[in-house]
Amino acid sequence: MNAEKLLKQKGINPDELVLRIDREEALVGIMEAIEEYCPSVKIEKMSKKDLEGLIDSLGEDIINYHPEDYHPERSALLGYIDALKKCGMTNDEEEAIDFC
C-alpha cells in the first residue's frame, strides 16, 4: 500500500513534519523496515492513533540510533509490538526487529 494513500485514508496529514521529514517520508522508512523484517504485518490494519504514535515516535529514534539496518524504524516498531501483533506480526518477526 502507498504511504500517502494510507495516511490520507486514516485522516493523518502526510505533510506534517517528523523532525525534518514529513510523515509520508517517515512512514515510507517504517514500511520498508516492515517489509524487510516483518512482512506478515498489515500496517493498513493499524488504528489511526497507533499509526500516528508509531510515525511520530520515529523522530526520537532517529536522534538515538544510527540509520543502518533500519535501526530507528525498528526501534519505533518495538514500541508498538501489541498493535503490530494485531496487524499480523509473528513471534519470529518480533525477534527479527529486536537488535538490542
One Martini backbone bead per residue (centre of mass of N, CA, C, O) as a GRO file, in nm:
protein
  100
    1MET     BB    1   0.099   0.034   0.019
    2ASN     BB    2   0.064   0.363   0.009
    3ALA     BB    3   0.155   0.606   0.225
    4GLU     BB    4  -0.028   0.844   0.146
    5LYS     BB    5  -0.292   0.684   0.132
    6LEU     BB    6  -0.294   0.584   0.425
    7LEU     BB    7  -0.294   0.858   0.565
    8LYS     BB    8  -0.554   0.964   0.434
    9GLN     BB    9  -0.738   0.730   0.527
   10LYS     BB   10  -0.671   0.812   0.845
   11GLY     BB   11  -0.644   1.137   0.864
   12ILE     BB   12  -0.339   1.204   0.800
   13ASN     BB   13  -0.097   1.435   0.771
   14PRO     BB   14   0.165   1.400   0.539
   15ASP     BB   15   0.313   1.700   0.590
   16GLU     BB   16   0.390   1.645   0.865
   17LEU     BB   17   0.647   1.675   1.071
   18VAL     BB   18   0.938   1.461   1.140
   19LEU     BB   19   1.123   1.667   1.203
   20ARG     BB   20   1.262   1.683   0.868
   21ILE     BB   21   1.026   1.494   0.813
   22ASP     BB   22   0.763   1.361   0.688
   23ARG     BB   23   0.524   1.128   0.732
   24GLU     BB   24   0.569   0.987   0.467
   25GLU     BB   25   0.873   0.936   0.497
   26ALA     BB   26   0.850   0.782   0.760
   27LEU     BB   27   0.660   0.555   0.654
   28VAL     BB   28   0.843   0.444   0.440
   29GLY     BB   29   1.063   0.341   0.636
   30ILE     BB   30   0.876   0.159   0.800
   31MET     BB   31   0.778  -0.014   0.560
   32GLU     BB   32   1.059  -0.123   0.488
   33ALA     BB   33   1.108  -0.264   0.759
   34ILE     BB   34   0.866  -0.448   0.743
   35GLU     BB   35   0.943  -0.590   0.480
   36GLU     BB   36   1.218  -0.700   0.596
   37TYR     BB   37   1.115  -0.813   0.910
   38CYS     BB   38   0.763  -0.802   0.885
   39PRO     BB   39   0.557  -0.913   0.634
   40SER     BB   40   0.285  -0.984   0.799
   41VAL     BB   41   0.229  -0.697   0.827
   42LYS     BB   42  -0.073  -0.487   0.831
   43ILE     BB   43  -0.062  -0.155   0.850
   44GLU     BB   44  -0.364  -0.085   0.760
   45LYS     BB   45  -0.483  -0.203   1.047
   46MET     BB   46  -0.401   0.031   1.192
   47SER     BB   47  -0.462   0.267   1.388
   48LYS     BB   48  -0.448   0.597   1.396
   49LYS     BB   49  -0.315   0.631   1.672
   50ASP     BB   50  -0.084   0.424   1.631
   51LEU     BB   51   0.032   0.542   1.368
   52GLU     BB   52   0.104   0.819   1.478
   53GLY     BB   53   0.287   0.720   1.706
   54LEU     BB   54   0.489   0.567   1.534
   55ILE     BB   55   0.578   0.799   1.354
   56ASP     BB   56   0.654   1.006   1.584
   57SER     BB   57   0.872   0.817   1.725
   58LEU     BB   58   1.097   0.836   1.510
   59GLY     BB   59   1.236   1.099   1.589
   60GLU     BB   60   1.385   0.995   1.844
   61ASP     BB   61   1.522   0.750   1.701
   62ILE     BB   62   1.700   0.915   1.509
   63ILE     BB   63   1.874   1.035   1.739
   64ASN     BB   64   1.958   0.741   1.885
   65TYR     BB   65   2.012   0.613   1.593
   66HIS     BB   66   2.139   0.460   1.344
   67PRO     BB   67   2.056   0.402   0.996
   68GLU     BB   68   2.126   0.124   0.993
   69ASP     BB   69   1.913  -0.135   0.953
   70TYR     BB   70   1.661   0.026   1.064
   71HIS     BB   71   1.685   0.122   1.364
   72PRO     BB   72   1.469   0.344   1.406
   73GLU     BB   73   1.231   0.178   1.298
   74ARG     BB   74   1.264  -0.065   1.488
   75SER     BB   75   1.225   0.095   1.747
   76ALA     BB   76   0.943   0.191   1.684
   77LEU     BB   77   0.817  -0.093   1.655
   78LEU     BB   78   0.881  -0.194   1.948
   79GLY     BB   79   0.664   0.016   2.072
   80TYR     BB   80   0.423  -0.160   1.881
   81ILE     BB   81   0.367  -0.468   1.920
   82ASP     BB   82   0.066  -0.500   1.988
   83ALA     BB   83  -0.039  -0.364   1.729
   84LEU     BB   84   0.120  -0.551   1.529
   85LYS     BB   85  -0.012  -0.819   1.615
   86LYS     BB   86  -0.296  -0.726   1.510
   87CYS     BB   87  -0.145  -0.711   1.205
   88GLY     BB   88   0.045  -1.006   1.205
   89MET     BB   89   0.267  -1.047   1.392
   90THR     BB   90   0.528  -1.245   1.466
   91ASN     BB   91   0.759  -1.381   1.673
   92ASP     BB   92   0.990  -1.384   1.466
   93GLU     BB   93   0.961  -1.083   1.387
   94GLU     BB   94   1.014  -0.967   1.662
   95GLU     BB   95   1.304  -1.079   1.678
   96ALA     BB   96   1.413  -0.940   1.412
   97ILE     BB   97   1.384  -0.631   1.522
   98ASP     BB   98   1.566  -0.707   1.763
   99PHE     BB   99   1.892  -0.542   1.823
  100CYS     BB  100   1.971  -0.560   2.149
   0.00000   0.00000   0.00000
